[in-house]
Amino acid sequence: MDQWIIAVALFAILLVLFYKWSVAKYEVFSERGVAHEKPWPLIGNIPIKGFFGRIPVLKYMIEMNLKYSPGSPVYGIYALRDPVFFIRDPEIIKLIGIKEFDHFVNHNSMQNNIQESILSKSLISLKNGRWREMRNILTPAFTGSKVRIMYDLIQTCSVEGVLHIKEQMDGHSKDAAGIELEMKDFFTRFANDVIATVAFGLSINSFRRKDNEFFRIGQSLSKISAWSVVKAILHALFPRLMKLLRIQVLDTTNIDYFSSLVSVTMKYRQEHKVIRPDMIHLLMEAKQQRLADLQDQSKDARYYAEFTDEDLLAQCLLFFFAGFEIISSSLCFLTHELCLNTAVQDRLFEEILSIHQELNGQPLNYDKLTKMKYLDMVVLEGLRKWPPALSTDRECCADIDLCDETGQRLFAARKGDVLQIPIFALHRDPGNFQDPESFDPERFAEDRKVESGVFLPFGVGPRNCIGKRMALMEIKCIVYQLVLNFRLMPAAKTTRNMLENIRGHGLKPKDGFWLKFEPRR
């Protein structure tokens, strides 16, 4: 009997200790005077249904942001045990991202999930001085002139996508008004082919070779399984234990596949003096330039860190992860909006047809693509309503009072604070954009000014997305081809309430992205 009493007492003590550990950080917002809801032990403010993908996550993000409008420029959410400060004031955002950037150079230490993998060397994972060095190395490879070099590769993928739809139409009855396609699969294959040719030097037609190895492994890497979510949560709760056990969120076997692709490609090009206008070539040039800087006796080598083959490979993998899902999702949402907003699509078609006639039978070129003003406006509005990054974060490296131009303190950031900028919610805030649920490209007309602190599709400040020029070119290329050749119409399965239809951790509605294509006459 005594043993049972001792066991129950020990269990009760452990339970009390566990409870105290689970709520140990839950006084932060109260002590700092930050608006927040009362958290639940261990799970904080995250709805239990959210762990199982059973809430409309985007709708929830908008509601949380509006709940604190307009009186709270900063609000707090406990993500499990950790306090996260959400910044909704544009002035504070600009201070964090630009003016006081030196205090907020780094992203949150999410690298616990990938610390032992090659991705720890990628631009998004690097910190402090090493990030600055890598950004300086890579920036010349992403100028307008360098991105222009890759235009023909992307244009070829766009043309192949249109040919695929035309072949699908040819396979249907001649009496049919058009065909209906699920666009997530279509744009994933398009993005796959662009990434393969631009970042890995491979020509892969995923529309014809449905189950090619590059596409299959890429799909498996981009899917978020229930086990991956569990591992991510465990990493957040017990980072040291997970590192000790060497449990990673990412599948290293599949990453090794892409690693070998890049290594073999670089070796072949070096041995055979092959030059191809793609990302590997630009990164190899950057590597050679850094080597020359290190060997230049007139330059202080302390300011020129090495750029190794591993560094190069890490950037290729980053472009894969960034491009594969972000581009396909952005295109799915943009074409969804075009099919529902016929007046916008008709005006866009007029501009595209005008350019097509000017070309007089010649293929679309980079100069013509960049001169289409309304296409720019349509794409920007698509990125406003459905930004590729739902949020971005920064970690404060030293105490600082963030003040406005008059010296009034807006927010006191402290060392170790994790600051989240809720991009998606900011883009849907009526205080930032009038009637935010409507799709209105005129917001981005030349005579109308958009507040830079609240329009952040590619992040903010020096740590914004380095590949945004290429992403915009990729989106414009395929949209041009699709609208020129087809009228985009709602299909029978097209969802009319996208926010409600998207649940869980991904950005795919449960009913899919369905479009009907009618050939232009």
Residue, then its C-alpha position, 0 to 999 in steps of 0.5 A: m500500500d505504501q508503494w502505491i502512495i509513494a507512486v501516486a505522490l511522485f506522479a502528482i509531483l511530476l504532474v505539477l512540475f510539468y504544468k509549471w514548465s508548460v506555463a513558465k513563459y506565460e507572463v511575458f505579454s502581461e509584463r510587457g503590456v502587450a494585448h493577448e488572449k489567455p493561453w492554455p497550458l502547453i499549447g498556448n493560443i493555438p487552437i487544438k483543431g489547428f494541430f489537426g488541420r481542421i480550421p480555415v487557417l487563413k480566415y483565422m489569421i485575418e480574424m486574429n489580426l482584426k481582433y486587435s484593430p485599431g488599438s493594438p499596434v502589437y499583439g501577442i500569441y503564445a505558440l506552444r510555450d513560446p511568446v511571439f510578438f505580432i507586428r501590425d503597425p506599418e511604422i514599426i514594421k519599417l523600423i524593424g525591417i529597414k531603419e533598425f535592421d541591425h537589431f533584427v538581422n536574423h530570422n527566428s532560430m527555426q534552424n533547429n529543424i535543419q541544423e544538421s542538413i545542407l540547408s543550414k548553409s542556405l541564405i534563409s538559414l544563415k545569421n549575422g555576418r555570414w548571412r551578410e557575406m552570402r547575400n553580397i556574394l549572391t546579389p550580383a547573380f540576381t540583378g535584372s540583367k542576370v535574371r534576363i539571361m534565364y528568360d528563354l528557359i522559363q518561356t520554353c516551359s510556359v509554351e510547353g504548358v499551353l501545348h499540354i492544354k491544347e493537346q488535352m482539348d484535342g482529346h475531347s469532343k469537338d462539340a465540347a465548349g472547353i475542358e476543366l483542369e485541376m490547376k494545382d497539378f498543372f502549375t506544380r508541373f510547370a514550377n517543377d520544370v522551371i526549377a529543374t531547368v533554371a536551378f538544376g540544369l535539367s530539361i524535364n517536361s513533366f507534362r509529358r513525362k508524368d512520373n519523372e524522378f525529379f517531379r516525384i521526389g520534389q513532390s514528396l519533399s514538399k508534402i507536409s505529412a502528419w509525422s512531419v508536423v509532429k516532429a516540428i512540434l517536438h523540435a519547438l518543445f524539445p530542440r536539444l533532445m531532438k538534436l541529440l536524437r538526430i531527428q530531422v523534419l526533412d527527409t535527408t534521403n531525398i535531399d541527397y538526390f538533389s545534392s548529387l544532381v548539382s554535384v554531377t552537373m558542376k563537375y561535368r560543366q567544369e570538365h567540358k567547359v559547358i556554359r548554360p544560362d541558368m542558376i548553376h552557371l550564375l552561382m558557379e560564376a559567383k564562386q569563381q569571383r569569390l575565389a578571385d577576391l580571396q586570392d587578390q592580395s590588395k583585398d583584406a581576406r577577412y572580409y571575403a569568406e569562402f563560397t564552397d560547393e556546399d554553399l552553392l548546393a544549399q542555395c540551389l536547394l533553397f530555390f527549389f523549396a522556395g520556387f516549387e510551392i510558392i510559384s505554383s500556389s501563387l499561380c493557382f490563386l491568380t488564375h482563380e481570381l482571373c476566372l471569377n473577375t471577367a472584366v479584369q481578364d478581358r482588359l488583360f487580354e486586350e493588352i496581351l493581344s496588343i503585344h502579340q500583334e506587335l510581335n508579328g509572329q515572333p515569340l514573346n521577348y523579355d523587353k515586351l514582357t516587362k513593359m506590360k503595365y496592366l499585367d504588372m498590376v494584375v500580378l501585384e494584386g494577386l500577390r496582395k490578395w494571396p501573398p506567397a509568404l503568409s508571414t515573415d519573422r525577425e529575432c531581436c539581437a539587442d534591446i532597443d526602443l523603436c520610436d517614431e520621427t517625433g521620438q515617441r516610443l512605439f514598441a520596446a523590443r528586447k533581446g531574444d524577442v521573436l517578432q512576426i509580421p503577419i503579411f497575409a493578415l496585413h494584406r486583408d486589413p481594411g485599414n490598409f486596403q479598401d475593400p480588401e476582399s475584392f480583386d482590384p488591380e487598379r490599386f497598383a496604378e501609377d497614380r495611386k500610392v501603396e503603403s510600403g509597410v503593409f504591402l510585403p509579398f516578398g518580405v521587407g528590407p535587406r532580408n527580403c526575397i532575393g529571387k523576387r525578380m525571377a518569381l515575377m518573370e515566371i508568373k508573368c510568362i505563364v499568365y501571358q501564354l494562358v490568357l493569350n490562348f484561352r479564356l479562363m472560366p469557372a468550372a463546375k467544381t470551382t470554389r466560391n469561398m476560398l478562405e473557408n475552403i483552405r484548411g490545415h497547414g498547406l495552401k490547397p483548398k479541400d476542393g482543389f483549384w478547378l478552372k475551365f479553359e475555352p480556346r480563344r477564337 
